Amino acid sequence: MPMVCVTDFEAQARELLSKSTWDFIEGGADEGFTRDDNIAAFKKIRLRPRYLKDVSHVDTRTTIQGAEISAPICIAPTGFHCLAWPDGEMSTARAAQAAGICYIASTYASCTLEDIVSTAPRGLRWFQLYVQLDRQLNKQLIQKVESLGFKALVVTVDVPKLGNRRHDVRNQLDLKTNLLLKDLRSPKERNAAPHLQMSPIDSSFCWSDLSWLQSITQLPIILKGILTKEDAELAVKHKVHGIIVSNHGGRQLDGVAASINALTEVVAAVKGKIEVYMDGGIRTGSDVLKALALGAKCVFLGRPVLWGLACKGEHGVEEVLNILKDEFHTSMALTGCRSVAEINRDLIQFSRL
Ligand SMILES: Cc1cc2nc3c(=O)[nH]c(=O)nc-3n(C[C@H](O)[C@H](O)[C@H](O)COP(=O)(O)O)c2cc1C
């Protein structure tokens, strides 16, 4: 049977992956309340379509941080892609390049950054940083990503401590062993990729440390994991270049708002001064449209990319991206939007929110 929507990939990935890998990808923190809410919140939003507009040409292209992408649908950082497909992040990078969208490589990528770049040299890439305790290590890593042509540094702020993932504890999942077995093949490679060693995240990192980060890189800095207007205002004050509204796919603090519900507050607080993106619960093209109507410049996908990878590697990721792009195109046409710039808040029925 053909796979026609993102949830078809989810169902097949579930059959193909081991229980512990499935649980690792799918799991939320604690009771999984926020993880589920990310999806449910989208379904509560209703659209207000406009008709009798010429939608014979619909253009899904847009820009993020000045770079053009074929649609506002990009790839969020997720670790350990080799758990889902043998050459892991290399497949993801090729699919992203083919789709003409941005791929954020994780600090916990299971392929070396050199391999990710050399397999898809023309792709637009950002690097996600979990700030490491060892400041020198951060510096080395940032210098490396700069020299490899990554275009932005995405600093994840919602993991001062790892959330409580019950499934992983029950399954006794040991990602360190997994990474070391699969990907740290030789001492030479180990030295070439210090980020693979899962050194401790710096839980003392705070707003005043951002200037240090800014002093060691020319790259635009994007904060991932902001959920409140207070932090959004601080982000603007500290001169970062963008925000990803995110609750880490419900994997960190259970009980926080669905990302799509937090988006409005953050967008209002930044007053257009920096770009705002979001991730969490995007499963259809109309979800993308809703996020853009509420002020996101672009959305990022976490689990759907891993499902695509688990089903068919690079081609699975490409299919997932193409399905969402096609659905987004349809949603634009059916709401009367010919360009991404025409998507606005009038498309949302606020009386039902
Ligand atoms: C298996 C998995 C691994 C993840 N690893 C990272 C990571 O290394 N760094 C990070 O900032 N976020 C990580 N995330 C969070 C994602 O970037 C993103 O916020 C989330 O998956 C979006 O929700 P979605 O899965 O509903 O699309 C991970 C998420 C999953 C599901």
Ligand as a Chemical Component Dictionary entry (heavy atoms), coordinates in Angstrom:
data_LIG
# 
_chem_comp.id                   LIG 
_chem_comp.type                 NON-POLYMER 
_chem_comp.pdbx_formal_charge   0 
_chem_comp.three_letter_code    LIG 
# 
loop_
_chem_comp_atom.comp_id 
_chem_comp_atom.atom_id 
_chem_comp_atom.alt_atom_id 
_chem_comp_atom.type_symbol 
_chem_comp_atom.charge 
_chem_comp_atom.model_Cartn_x 
_chem_comp_atom.model_Cartn_y 
_chem_comp_atom.model_Cartn_z 
_chem_comp_atom.pdbx_ordinal 
LIG C1  C1  C 0 14.606 11.046 19.285 1  
LIG C2  C2  C 0 14.735 12.522 19.499 2  
LIG C3  C3  C 0 15.995 13.068 19.721 3  
LIG C4  C4  C 0 16.138 14.435 19.907 4  
LIG N1  N1  N 0 17.385 14.968 20.055 5  
LIG C5  C5  C 0 17.537 16.306 20.176 6  
LIG C6  C6  C 0 18.830 16.878 20.223 7  
LIG O1  O1  O 0 19.850 16.198 20.134 8  
LIG N2  N2  N 0 18.911 18.224 20.376 9  
LIG C7  C7  C 0 17.799 19.037 20.469 10 
LIG O2  O2  O 0 17.933 20.251 20.613 11 
LIG N3  N3  N 0 16.563 18.510 20.385 12 
LIG C8  C8  C 0 16.406 17.182 20.233 13 
LIG N4  N4  N 0 15.143 16.662 20.118 14 
LIG C9  C9  C 0 13.965 17.562 20.057 15 
LIG C10 C10 C 0 13.667 17.991 18.619 16 
LIG O3  O3  O 0 14.651 18.867 18.131 17 
LIG C11 C11 C 0 12.316 18.709 18.475 18 
LIG O4  O4  O 0 12.267 19.760 19.412 19 
LIG C12 C12 C 0 11.095 17.807 18.656 20 
LIG O5  O5  O 0 11.340 16.490 18.234 21 
LIG C13 C13 C 0 9.919  18.389 17.861 22 
LIG O6  O6  O 0 8.771  17.655 18.064 23 
LIG P1  P1  P 0 8.210  16.547 17.022 24 
LIG O7  O7  O 0 9.015  15.324 17.255 25 
LIG O8  O8  O 0 6.785  16.410 17.427 26 
LIG O9  O9  O 0 8.370  17.099 15.628 27 
LIG C14 C14 C 0 14.978 15.286 19.931 28 
LIG C15 C15 C 0 13.723 14.722 19.712 29 
LIG C16 C16 C 0 13.583 13.357 19.486 30 
LIG C17 C17 C 0 12.216 12.804 19.211 31 
# 
loop_
_chem_comp_bond.comp_id 
_chem_comp_bond.atom_id_1 
_chem_comp_bond.atom_id_2 
_chem_comp_bond.value_order 
_chem_comp_bond.pdbx_ordinal 
LIG C1  C2  SING 1  
LIG C2  C3  SING 2  
LIG C2  C16 DOUB 3  
LIG C3  C4  DOUB 4  
LIG C4  N1  SING 5  
LIG C4  C14 SING 6  
LIG N1  C5  DOUB 7  
LIG C5  C6  SING 8  
LIG C5  C8  SING 9  
LIG C6  O1  DOUB 10 
LIG C6  N2  SING 11 
LIG N2  C7  SING 12 
LIG C7  O2  DOUB 13 
LIG C7  N3  SING 14 
LIG N3  C8  DOUB 15 
LIG C8  N4  SING 16 
LIG N4  C9  SING 17 
LIG N4  C14 SING 18 
LIG C9  C10 SING 19 
LIG C10 O3  SING 20 
LIG C10 C11 SING 21 
LIG C11 O4  SING 22 
LIG C11 C12 SING 23 
LIG C12 O5  SING 24 
LIG C12 C13 SING 25 
LIG C13 O6  SING 26 
LIG O6  P1  SING 27 
LIG P1  O7  DOUB 28 
LIG P1  O8  SING 29 
LIG P1  O9  SING 30 
LIG C14 C15 DOUB 31 
LIG C15 C16 SING 32 
LIG C16 C17 SING 33 
# 
